[in-house]
Amino acid sequence: MKVQLFSHRTSQSYRQARRDRYLIGAIALITFLTVLISSVLAMTSAASAAEVQNDGLYLRPMGQSEAPFASAPRLAQSVQLDIAAIVARGTVIQLFRNDSTDWVEGRYRFPLPDKAAVDRLTIRVNDRVVEGEIRERSTAKKEYDAAKAAGQTAALLDENRPNQFMLSLANIGPGEMISVTLEFQSTVDRDGDLFEFRMPLVTAPRYIPDMKLSALEIPQVKAEIDRQMADAARLGFPIDEQRQSNPTGLQVTLDAGAELATLESPSHDLVVTREGEKYKIGLRLEAEPADRDIVLRWRTQRNDMPGAMLFHERIGAVDYLLAMIQPPRSDQAKQLERPRDVTFVIDTSGSMEGESMEAASAALIQALAALGPKDRFDVIEFDSSFQRLFGQTEPATPARIQKAIGFVAGLKADGGTEMMPPLRSALASGHAVEGRTDQTALRQIVFLTDGLVGNEDELFQMIEANLGNARLFTVSLGSAPNGWFMRKSAQLGAGETLNIANVSEAAPKMAEFYKRIETPVAIDLDVTADPAARMEVYPDRLPDLYGARALIVPIAMENWGGDLTFTGKMALDDMVVHLTRADLRPAKGIAKLWARTKVESIEDDIRRGAIGPEEGRLAVVDIALPHRLATAYTSFVAVDRPVRRPESEDLRQRDMPNNLPAGMVMASLAGPAGATGWQGMILIGVGLIAGSIVLLLISRRRRFGARK
């Protein structure tokens, strides 16, 4: 008798299972090898992309890992600032020198103040000065590419973010030096009699979160991969860990408009001289590495500065105004005493290691110590994941405060910067507990971070969608934080931002800040003018005023009769500030500041979905072109007409490195973007492939099981 050990169906199942095991094993092996290779590349990318040698900086040709090092264009720059009261005019001169024997194209990413209106670009080639023209971004790129191919020297200035730009300079000849000059208009922050201006010099590496494998429809996945890869390419750049690149000089002319009590910088050693009513400021060293923000602070003699100022520029039939409104002093405007329901969120990702982490811990411990007996609180720390200390806001008892202080003191920086989950958790907390409702408690989120992420728009959308009646306050840390993200998050969160430059000022500045944000001094601010006037003010909703922080708002007026009134609500009285033409101070560049705020407002509407992307793009172009502004949709291009590079000579592309920001540890950076962008994209691609095959196997098993 013949015994059949396996049925046909069983043997088929066995063979299918064996093939599946082989396939899964192959996937695991490929994924492991890719992760291993990507990890090695991530650890060595900075060293292989930029290597400091005795005679200068060298780069390998892009995409040629085995090629010999080639000399990169060297960069030096000087920053010139002309500050009058709260209006700042900046000029950045970048010198590119090609020490190689090749004709090269140099590309360099650099930061500017996040509120800067960039309105001029020129290049100097030998004795010729070429004025840049503002164009739609695609048109500017075509002009630049055509000049590059033709052998003409050309420059292209693109905005990657409102506070980050990229300059491309084509056809730099062997042994040649070419200078590029760009100019911008900005404003100075005022807090009572204290003024501050920050000039960023280095773009820190940005973290871009992994794309989630929640949707595997091929068109959507491909579009998202393409978007992330393009964004990573804009944010990624070589890093000089030795901080020997891009020596920078500084020249500042300061006309404060009043007698100064102090003038200092927490970031650099300064040399200050006085010439009449103006101060001349420079660096004690002739040039320093571009590895941190330059922070200038000055304090005027109390009561020397007016509480309201109105700067004015008239162009055609339009009056452009920059109004500065100082709220009443805190001892004159009683603040409401309300219990707080506050969630502290602290960034412990790798970019925070070192001075930033020390400053964040010191600032948060100070804030914890200032909690009152009626307050509730919780602490969230995050890197690649997050944890809540209590799980929800709890009464601020002495025991809980001490537990929180011990928790914060033990935090270490490591891992990626996954901001979305902890921020969403913080915004979702603070609901009615133990009889307290959201109407009786002041809901606050205090967010301590360097802001070094590349998914800003996604985070802005989440903040607006989940804010409710909370207020988001951002505390900016580190030598080169993402100022645009910090300011914009606080603006969308109806709060304020605080900049902490170093560890020594963390505790005192946080103590002052935490007391100031107990409740606004003035809310529901509005501005009105003559009935016949046509007025445009951006943002549409003026922010609440906290402490002595001044409101600075650009305005465009047609048919202006000369009257302007600001109103607001305070605890004891209404705030009313009336200004007329007698208060005007002539100033240049006010129109550009207004145009920059309108561009930002349009970009906010695009992100919210209030207008479509193409409609928004056209609206930005309509503002940016007449005001000559570099934006996400407009770029400057300058072309020197003579053909200079011989047809027989090839053009080689070089990316010039940024310094690693002071206090940042390269080995601690993590994530798909990190210091480079493409390793994470490889992992995303492998993950998508593996995930797709696993789902396919599951589907096949289900179908096979159904046939059984």
Secondary structure, 3 states (H helix, E strand, C coil): CCCCCCCHHHHHHHHHHHHHHHHHHHHHHHHHHHHHHHHHHHHHHHHHHCEEECCEEEECCCCCCCCCCEECCEEEEEEEEEEECCEEEEEEEEEEECCCCCEEEEEEEEECCCCCEEEEEEEEECCEEEECEEEEHHHHHHHHHHHHHHCEEEEEEEEEECCEEEEEEEEECCCCEEEEEEEEEEECEEECCEEEEEECCCCCCCECCCCCCCCCCHHHHHHHHHHHHHHHHHHCCCEECCCCCCEEEEEEEEECCCCEEEEECCCCCEEEEEECCEEEEEECCCCEECCCCEEEEEEECCCCCCCEEEEEEEECCEEEEEEEECCCCCCCCCCCCCCEEEEEEEECCHHHCCHHHHHHHHHHHHHHHCCCCCCEEEEEEECCCEEECCCCCEECCHHHHHHHHHHHHCCCCCCCCCCHHHHHHHHHCCCCECCECCCCCEEEEEEEECCCECCHHHHHHHHHHHCCCCEEEEEECCCCCCHHHHHHHHHHCCCCEEECCCHHHHHHHHHHHHHHCCCCCEEEEEEEECCCCEEEECCCCCCCECCCECEEEEEEEECCCCEEEEEEECCCCEEEEEEEHHHEEECCCHHHHHHHHHHHHHHHHHHHCCCCHHHHHHHHHHHHHHHCCCCCCEEEEEEEEEECCCCCCCEEEEECCEECCCCCCHHHCCCCCCCCCHHHHHHHHHHHHHHHHHHHHHHHHHHHHHHC
